[in-house]
Amino acid sequence: MYRFIVVTDSESASGFRLAGVEVVEANTQEDASRLIPSLLNRDDTGILAVPEEFMEGLDQRVLEKIRKTYRPLVIPIPGRRRVADRTGYLERLLRRAIGYDIVLRR
């Protein structure tokens, strides 16, 4: 069975654990850059959620692997300071997950 794994800082880890998600703690960009490639290569990783701040610091080879692979599905978690268009963000996630553009309207 595939696992849903969240890479996050220790401050947010408890909330994800309460939701029943497997959590891998990384408090710095360096920790995340070291942990994420091994999580991508695990046979049981189905979905990997990673804060955008950690995604931004990944090596280009790792980012390319994330773009090309279908499993695990890597979902960037928006940062707390992010104020960007949430609808556009959801549309990009859907396009990546199912390979099709879906327009969300209110």
DRENTORKOL-3810 file (N, C-alpha, C; in nm, 4 decimals):
REM DRENTORKOL-3810
@n.u->0.0844; n.v->-0.1167; n.w->0.0000; ca.u->0.0000; ca.v->0.0000; ca.w->0.0000; c.u->0.0898; c.v->0.1241; c.w->0.0000
@n.u->0.0465; n.v->0.2237; n.w->-0.0743; ca.u->0.1229; ca.v->0.3478; ca.w->-0.0816; c.u->0.0937; c.v->0.4371; c.w->0.0384
@n.u->0.1915; n.v->0.5191; n.w->0.0731; ca.u->0.1796; ca.v->0.6067; ca.w->0.1890; c.u->0.1707; c.v->0.7530; c.w->0.1466
@n.u->0.1035; n.v->0.8305; n.w->0.2287; ca.u->0.0982; ca.v->0.9760; ca.w->0.2162; c.u->0.1991; c.v->1.0279; c.w->0.3180
@n.u->0.3032; n.v->1.0921; n.w->0.2705; ca.u->0.4102; ca.v->1.1409; ca.w->0.3570; c.u->0.4208; c.v->1.2924; c.w->0.3434
@n.u->0.4356; n.v->1.3600; n.w->0.4564; ca.u->0.4513; ca.v->1.5048; ca.w->0.4589; c.u->0.5896; c.v->1.5367; c.w->0.5152
@n.u->0.6649; n.v->1.6172; n.w->0.4421; ca.u->0.7916; ca.v->1.6699; ca.w->0.4919; c.u->0.7603; c.v->1.8097; c.w->0.5438
@n.u->0.7857; n.v->1.8324; n.w->0.6717; ca.u->0.7518; ca.v->1.9619; ca.w->0.7295; c.u->0.8412; c.v->1.9927; c.w->0.8484
@n.u->0.8300; n.v->2.1147; n.w->0.8977; ca.u->0.9081; ca.v->2.1543; ca.w->1.0146; c.u->0.8423; c.v->2.0998; c.w->1.1408
@n.u->0.9150; n.v->2.1042; n.w->1.2515; ca.u->0.8635; ca.v->2.0473; ca.w->1.3769; c.u->0.7422; c.v->2.1230; c.w->1.4295
@n.u->0.7301; n.v->2.2494; n.w->1.3934; ca.u->0.6165; ca.v->2.3300; ca.w->1.4372; c.u->0.4846; c.v->2.2804; c.w->1.3777
@n.u->0.4872; n.v->2.2366; n.w->1.2538; ca.u->0.3663; ca.v->2.1907; ca.w->1.1848; c.u->0.3453; c.v->2.0399; c.w->1.1928
@n.u->0.4450; n.v->1.9665; n.w->1.2366; ca.u->0.4414; ca.v->1.8206; ca.w->1.2333; c.u->0.3266; c.v->1.7618; c.w->1.3153
@n.u->0.3004; n.v->1.8174; n.w->1.4327; ca.u->0.1967; ca.v->1.7615; ca.w->1.5203; c.u->0.0590; c.v->1.7627; c.w->1.4542
@n.u->0.0273; n.v->1.8702; n.w->1.3849; ca.u->-0.1028; ca.v->1.8792; ca.w->1.3179; c.u->-0.1197; c.v->1.7718; c.w->1.2121
@n.u->-0.0150; n.v->1.7471; n.w->1.1354; ca.u->-0.0228; ca.v->1.6426; ca.w->1.0330; c.u->-0.0316; c.v->1.5043; c.w->1.0979
@n.u->0.0416; n.v->1.4844; n.w->1.2056; ca.u->0.0348; ca.v->1.3558; ca.w->1.2755; c.u->-0.1055; c.v->1.3310; c.w->1.3310
@n.u->-0.1682; n.v->1.4359; n.w->1.3852; ca.u->-0.3048; ca.v->1.4217; ca.w->1.4354; c.u->-0.4019; c.v->1.3820; c.w->1.3245
@n.u->-0.3713; n.v->1.4228; n.w->1.2023; ca.u->-0.4559; ca.v->1.3875; ca.w->1.0884; c.u->-0.4265; c.v->1.2459; c.w->1.0374
@n.u->-0.3267; n.v->1.1800; n.w->1.0974; ca.u->-0.2963; ca.v->1.0429; ca.w->1.0593; c.u->-0.1988; c.v->1.0282; c.w->0.9453
@n.u->-0.1259; n.v->1.1338; n.w->0.9156; ca.u->-0.0314; ca.v->1.1323; ca.w->0.8050; c.u->0.1080; c.v->1.1006; c.w->0.8584
@n.u->0.1850; n.v->1.0249; n.w->0.7810; ca.u->0.3244; ca.v->1.0005; ca.w->0.8178; c.u->0.4030; c.v->1.1296; c.w->0.7965
@n.u->0.4812; n.v->1.1680; n.w->0.8959; ca.u->0.5541; ca.v->1.2947; ca.w->0.8915; c.u->0.7041; c.v->1.2690; c.w->0.8997
@n.u->0.7781; n.v->1.3399; n.w->0.8147; ca.u->0.9236; ca.v->1.3424; ca.w->0.8219; c.u->0.9616; c.v->1.4873; c.w->0.8495
@n.u->1.0287; n.v->1.5097; n.w->0.9608; ca.u->1.0626; ca.v->1.6468; ca.w->1.0002; c.u->1.1926; c.v->1.6929; c.w->0.9360
@n.u->1.1877; n.v->1.8148; n.w->0.8845; ca.u->1.3044; ca.v->1.8820; ca.w->0.8284; c.u->1.2934; c.v->2.0287; c.w->0.8690
@n.u->1.3833; n.v->2.0734; n.w->0.9521; ca.u->1.3738; ca.v->2.2104; ca.w->1.0021; c.u->1.4524; c.v->2.3111; c.w->0.9195
@n.u->1.5378; n.v->2.2624; n.w->0.8312; ca.u->1.6146; ca.v->2.3527; ca.w->0.7447; c.u->1.6042; c.v->2.3061; c.w->0.5997
@n.u->1.6399; n.v->2.3938; n.w->0.5099; ca.u->1.6420; ca.v->2.3600; ca.w->0.3680; c.u->1.7400; c.v->2.2454; c.w->0.3418
@n.u->1.8511; n.v->2.2451; n.w->0.4118; ca.u->1.9519; ca.v->2.1407; ca.w->0.3932; c.u->1.8967; c.v->2.0042; c.w->0.4345
@n.u->1.8232; n.v->2.0008; n.w->0.5471; ca.u->1.7603; ca.v->1.8750; ca.w->0.5911; c.u->1.6653; c.v->1.8235; c.w->0.4837
@n.u->1.5836; n.v->1.9119; n.w->0.4324; ca.u->1.4856; ca.v->1.8727; ca.w->0.3305; c.u->1.5553; c.v->1.8245; c.w->0.2031
@n.u->1.6595; n.v->1.8925; n.w->0.1612; ca.u->1.7319; ca.v->1.8536; ca.w->0.0400; c.u->1.7964; c.v->1.7166; c.w->0.0546
@n.u->1.8298; n.v->1.6801; n.w->0.1769; ca.u->1.8896; ca.v->1.5493; ca.w->0.2037; c.u->1.7823; c.v->1.4401; c.w->0.2119
@n.u->1.6657; n.v->1.4717; n.w->0.2675; ca.u->1.5611; ca.v->1.3723; ca.w->0.2910; c.u->1.4727; c.v->1.3428; c.w->0.1698
@n.u->1.4399; n.v->1.4444; n.w->0.0939; ca.u->1.3417; ca.v->1.4298; ca.w->-0.0147; c.u->1.3845; c.v->1.3281; c.w->-0.1206
@n.u->1.5096; n.v->1.3292; n.w->-0.1697; ca.u->1.5454; ca.v->1.2284; ca.w->-0.2710; c.u->1.5251; c.v->1.0841; c.w->-0.2242
@n.u->1.5549; n.v->1.0559; n.w->-0.0980; ca.u->1.5354; ca.v->0.9187; ca.w->-0.0493; c.u->1.3866; c.v->0.8848; c.w->-0.0403
@n.u->1.3034; n.v->0.9828; n.w->-0.0063; ca.u->1.1586; ca.v->0.9593; ca.w->-0.0014; c.u->1.1016; c.v->0.9363; c.w->-0.1413
@n.u->1.1575; n.v->1.0037; n.w->-0.2413; ca.u->1.1130; ca.v->0.9845; ca.w->-0.3794; c.u->1.1433; c.v->0.8434; c.w->-0.4286
@n.u->1.2499; n.v->0.7845; n.w->-0.3771; ca.u->1.2930; ca.v->0.6528; ca.w->-0.4228; c.u->1.2318; c.v->0.5368; c.w->-0.3452
@n.u->1.1591; n.v->0.5659; n.w->-0.2389; ca.u->1.0950; ca.v->0.4593; ca.w->-0.1626; c.u->0.9815; c.v->0.3971; c.w->-0.2438
@n.u->0.9688; n.v->0.2663; n.w->-0.2362; ca.u->0.8646; ca.v->0.1954; ca.w->-0.3108; c.u->0.7247; c.v->0.2205; c.w->-0.2582
@n.u->0.7139; n.v->0.2606; n.w->-0.1314; ca.u->0.5814; ca.v->0.2764; ca.w->-0.0720; c.u->0.5327; c.v->0.4206; c.w->-0.0665
@n.u->0.6062; n.v->0.5140; n.w->-0.1243; ca.u->0.5633; ca.v->0.6540; ca.w->-0.1248; c.u->0.4652; c.v->0.6764; c.w->-0.2401
@n.u->0.3428; n.v->0.7154; n.w->-0.2062; ca.u->0.2417; ca.v->0.7426; ca.w->-0.3079; c.u->0.2219; c.v->0.8909; c.w->-0.3301
@n.u->0.2120; n.v->0.9653; n.w->-0.2201; ca.u->0.1978; ca.v->1.1112; ca.w->-0.2261; c.u->0.2984; c.v->1.1704; c.w->-0.1289
@n.u->0.3706; n.v->1.2693; n.w->-0.1762; ca.u->0.4696; ca.v->1.3383; ca.w->-0.0936; c.u->0.4355; c.v->1.4868; c.w->-0.0940
@n.u->0.3995; n.v->1.5393; n.w->0.0221; ca.u->0.3665; ca.v->1.6816; ca.w->0.0348; c.u->0.4864; c.v->1.7532; c.w->0.0956
@n.u->0.5280; n.v->1.8621; n.w->0.0294; ca.u->0.6489; ca.v->1.9348; ca.w->0.0687; c.u->0.6203; c.v->2.0844; c.w->0.0668
@n.u->0.6574; n.v->2.1579; n.w->0.1718; ca.u->0.6387; ca.v->2.3035; ca.w->0.1695; c.u->0.7128; c.v->2.3668; c.w->0.0509
@n.u->0.6516; n.v->2.4678; n.w->-0.0078; ca.u->0.7119; ca.v->2.5356; ca.w->-0.1227; c.u->0.8524; c.v->2.5864; c.w->-0.0923
@n.u->0.8749; n.v->2.6307; n.w->0.0313; ca.u->1.0065; ca.v->2.6823; ca.w->0.0675; c.u->1.1134; c.v->2.5743; c.w->0.0507
@n.u->1.0781; n.v->2.4499; n.w->0.0843; ca.u->1.1728; ca.v->2.3404; ca.w->0.0685; c.u->1.1891; c.v->2.3016; c.w->-0.0777
@n.u->1.0815; n.v->2.3103; n.w->-0.1549; ca.u->1.0870; ca.v->2.2767; ca.w->-0.2975; c.u->1.1801; c.v->2.3713; c.w->-0.3726
@n.u->1.1775; n.v->2.4992; n.w->-0.3336; ca.u->1.2577; ca.v->2.6002; ca.w->-0.4031; c.u->1.4069; c.v->2.5735; c.w->-0.3926
@n.u->1.4511; n.v->2.5064; n.w->-0.2874; ca.u->1.5934; ca.v->2.4829; ca.w->-0.2673; c.u->1.6442; c.v->2.3490; c.w->-0.3164
@n.u->1.5588; n.v->2.2709; n.w->-0.3833; ca.u->1.6013; ca.v->2.1390; ca.w->-0.4305; c.u->1.6919; c.v->2.1498; c.w->-0.5523
@n.u->1.7780; n.v->2.0526; n.w->-0.5663; ca.u->1.8682; ca.v->2.0418; ca.w->-0.6810; c.u->1.7862; c.v->2.0263; c.w->-0.8100
@n.u->1.8365; n.v->2.0764; n.w->-0.9194; ca.u->1.7646; ca.v->2.0698; ca.w->-1.0476; c.u->1.7363; c.v->1.9268; c.w->-1.0916
@n.u->1.8273; n.v->1.8341; n.w->-1.0628; ca.u->1.8047; ca.v->1.6936; ca.w->-1.1000; c.u->1.6860; c.v->1.6355; c.w->-1.0243
@n.u->1.6735; n.v->1.6713; n.w->-0.8975; ca.u->1.5607; ca.v->1.6229; ca.w->-0.8174; c.u->1.4306; c.v->1.6837; c.w->-0.8687
@n.u->1.4321; n.v->1.8128; n.w->-0.8998; ca.u->1.3116; ca.v->1.8777; ca.w->-0.9535; c.u->1.2705; c.v->1.8169; c.w->-1.0869
@n.u->1.3666; n.v->1.7834; n.w->-1.1699; ca.u->1.3366; ca.v->1.7212; ca.w->-1.2989; c.u->1.2746; c.v->1.5831; c.w->-1.2783
@n.u->1.3251; n.v->1.5085; n.w->-1.1825; ca.u->1.2673; ca.v->1.3771; ca.w->-1.1520; c.u->1.1234; c.v->1.3919; c.w->-1.1047
@n.u->1.0980; n.v->1.4928; n.w->-1.0220; ca.u->0.9620; ca.v->1.5182; ca.w->-0.9733; c.u->0.8686; c.v->1.5492; c.w->-1.0900
@n.u->0.9150; n.v->1.6280; n.w->-1.1856; ca.u->0.8313; ca.v->1.6650; ca.w->-1.3011; c.u->0.8010; c.v->1.5448; c.w->-1.3904
@n.u->0.8957; n.v->1.4524; n.w->-1.4015; ca.u->0.8809; ca.v->1.3415; ca.w->-1.4960; c.u->0.8111; c.v->1.2185; c.w->-1.4384
@n.u->0.8102; n.v->1.2049; n.w->-1.3084; ca.u->0.7564; ca.v->1.0829; ca.w->-1.2490; c.u->0.6069; c.v->1.0947; c.w->-1.2232
@n.u->0.5386; n.v->0.9827; n.w->-1.2281; ca.u->0.3958; ca.v->0.9811; ca.w->-1.1963; c.u->0.3710; c.v->0.9333; c.w->-1.0536
@n.u->0.4681; n.v->0.8662; n.w->-0.9940; ca.u->0.4580; ca.v->0.8237; ca.w->-0.8559; c.u->0.5942; c.v->0.8305; c.w->-0.7917
@n.u->0.6066; n.v->0.8954; n.w->-0.6835; ca.u->0.5005; ca.v->0.9571; ca.w->-0.6052; c.u->0.4570; c.v->1.0912; c.w->-0.6649
@n.u->0.3348; n.v->1.1259; n.w->-0.6365; ca.u->0.2842; ca.v->1.2574; ca.w->-0.6724; c.u->0.3354; c.v->1.3542; c.w->-0.5667
@n.u->0.4098; n.v->1.4556; n.w->-0.6085; ca.u->0.4657; ca.v->1.5526; ca.w->-0.5145; c.u->0.3780; c.v->1.6775; c.w->-0.5170
@n.u->0.3258; n.v->1.7114; n.w->-0.3999; ca.u->0.2350; ca.v->1.8252; ca.w->-0.3862; c.u->0.3044; c.v->1.9333; c.w->-0.3047
@n.u->0.3252; n.v->2.0506; n.w->-0.3633; ca.u->0.3828; ca.v->2.1600; ca.w->-0.2837; c.u->0.2780; c.v->2.2187; c.w->-0.1894
@n.u->0.3167; n.v->2.2395; n.w->-0.0652; ca.u->0.2285; ca.v->2.3003; ca.w->0.0344; c.u->0.2550; c.v->2.4502; c.w->0.0337
@n.u->0.1530; n.v->2.5324; n.w->0.0097; ca.u->0.1753; ca.v->2.6779; ca.w->0.0082; c.u->0.2266; c.v->2.7270; c.w->0.1433
@n.u->0.3180; n.v->2.8227; n.w->0.1376; ca.u->0.3734; ca.v->2.8797; ca.w->0.2598; c.u->0.2753; c.v->2.9709; c.w->0.3300
@n.u->0.3030; n.v->2.9979; n.w->0.4540; ca.u->0.2159; ca.v->3.0854; ca.w->0.5328; c.u->0.2165; c.v->3.2280; c.w->0.4807
@n.u->0.3289; n.v->3.2689; n.w->0.4275; ca.u->0.3404; ca.v->3.4069; ca.w->0.3816; c.u->0.2879; c.v->3.4276; c.w->0.2399
@n.u->0.2481; n.v->3.3223; n.w->0.1751; ca.u->0.2029; ca.v->3.3297; ca.w->0.0367; c.u->0.0646; c.v->3.3937; c.w->0.0285
@n.u->0.0497; n.v->3.4887; n.w->-0.0626; ca.u->-0.0785; ca.v->3.5567; ca.w->-0.0803; c.u->-0.1247; c.v->3.5448; c.w->-0.2254
@n.u->-0.0637; n.v->3.4580; n.w->-0.3010; ca.u->-0.0922; ca.v->3.4453; ca.w->-0.4433; c.u->-0.2342; c.v->3.3930; c.w->-0.4676
@n.u->-0.2718; n.v->3.3919; n.w->-0.5918; ca.u->-0.4032; ca.v->3.3467; ca.w->-0.6349; c.u->-0.4223; c.v->3.1982; c.w->-0.6042
@n.u->-0.5108; n.v->3.1661; n.w->-0.5123; ca.u->-0.5336; ca.v->3.0273; ca.w->-0.4717; c.u->-0.5992; c.v->2.9455; c.w->-0.5829
@n.u->-0.6853; n.v->3.0068; n.w->-0.6615; ca.u->-0.7508; ca.v->2.9347; ca.w->-0.7699; c.u->-0.6490; c.v->2.8872; c.w->-0.8724
@n.u->-0.5565; n.v->2.9742; n.w->-0.9104; ca.u->-0.4518; ca.v->2.9357; ca.w->-1.0044; c.u->-0.3659; c.v->2.8236; c.w->-0.9503
@n.u->-0.3398; n.v->2.8274; n.w->-0.8219; ca.u->-0.2615; ca.v->2.7230; ca.w->-0.7571; c.u->-0.3328; c.v->2.5880; c.w->-0.7667
@n.u->-0.4612; n.v->2.5857; n.w->-0.7368; ca.u->-0.5388; ca.v->2.4617; ca.w->-0.7463; c.u->-0.5453; c.v->2.4108; c.w->-0.8896
@n.u->-0.5588; n.v->2.5001; n.w->-0.9848; ca.u->-0.5631; ca.v->2.4585; ca.w->-1.1250; c.u->-0.4322; c.v->2.3936; c.w->-1.1666
@n.u->-0.3193; n.v->2.4486; n.w->-1.1228; ca.u->-0.1886; ca.v->2.3890; ca.w->-1.1555; c.u->-0.1743; c.v->2.2510; c.w->-1.0929
@n.u->-0.2218; n.v->2.2351; n.w->-0.9681; ca.u->-0.2162; ca.v->2.1036; ca.w->-0.9034; c.u->-0.3005; c.v->2.0011; c.w->-0.9794
@n.u->-0.4204; n.v->2.0403; n.w->-1.0185; ca.u->-0.5073; ca.v->1.9492; ca.w->-1.0934; c.u->-0.4471; c.v->1.9126; c.w->-1.2288
@n.u->-0.3912; n.v->2.0099; n.w->-1.2975; ca.u->-0.3298; ca.v->1.9838; ca.w->-1.4279; c.u->-0.2150; c.v->1.8845; c.w->-1.4127
@n.u->-0.1351; n.v->1.9022; n.w->-1.3088; ca.u->-0.0231; ca.v->1.8108; ca.w->-1.2853; c.u->-0.0723; c.v->1.6712; c.w->-1.2474
@n.u->-0.1772; n.v->1.6631; n.w->-1.1677; ca.u->-0.2256; ca.v->1.5343; ca.w->-1.1191; c.u->-0.2970; c.v->1.4536; c.w->-1.2272
@n.u->-0.3799; n.v->1.5202; n.w->-1.3084; ca.u->-0.4597; ca.v->1.4450; ca.w->-1.4052; c.u->-0.4234; c.v->1.4746; c.w->-1.5500
@n.u->-0.3337; n.v->1.5697; n.w->-1.5715; ca.u->-0.2897; ca.v->1.5983; ca.w->-1.7071; c.u->-0.3914; c.v->1.6720; c.w->-1.7921
@n.u->-0.4801; n.v->1.7454; n.w->-1.7295; ca.u->-0.5852; ca.v->1.8142; ca.w->-1.8034; c.u->-0.6150; c.v->1.9463; c.w->-1.7353
@n.u->-0.6438; n.v->2.0484; n.w->-1.8145; ca.u->-0.6789; ca.v->2.1790; ca.w->-1.7587; c.u->-0.8240; c.v->2.1820; c.w->-1.7145
@n.u->-0.8454; n.v->2.2225; n.w->-1.5916; ca.u->-0.9804; ca.v->2.2415; ca.w->-1.5393; c.u->-0.9885; c.v->2.3857; c.w->-1.4922
@n.u->-1.0898; n.v->2.4566; n.w->-1.5376; ca.u->-1.1082; ca.v->2.5953; ca.w->-1.4978; c.u->-1.2051; c.v->2.6011; c.w->-1.3809
@n.u->-1.1603; n.v->2.6594; n.w->-1.2722; ca.u->-1.2448; ca.v->2.6724; ca.w->-1.1533; c.u->-1.3111; c.v->2.8097; c.w->-1.1549
@n.u->-1.4424; n.v->2.8101; n.w->-1.1405; ca.u->-1.5172; ca.v->2.9374; ca.w->-1.1393; c.u->-1.6009; c.v->2.9446; c.w->-1.0143
@n.u->-1.6235; n.v->3.0662; n.w->-0.9699; ca.u->-1.7072; ca.v->3.0858; ca.w->-0.8506; c.u->-1.8518; c.v->3.0976; c.w->-0.8873
END
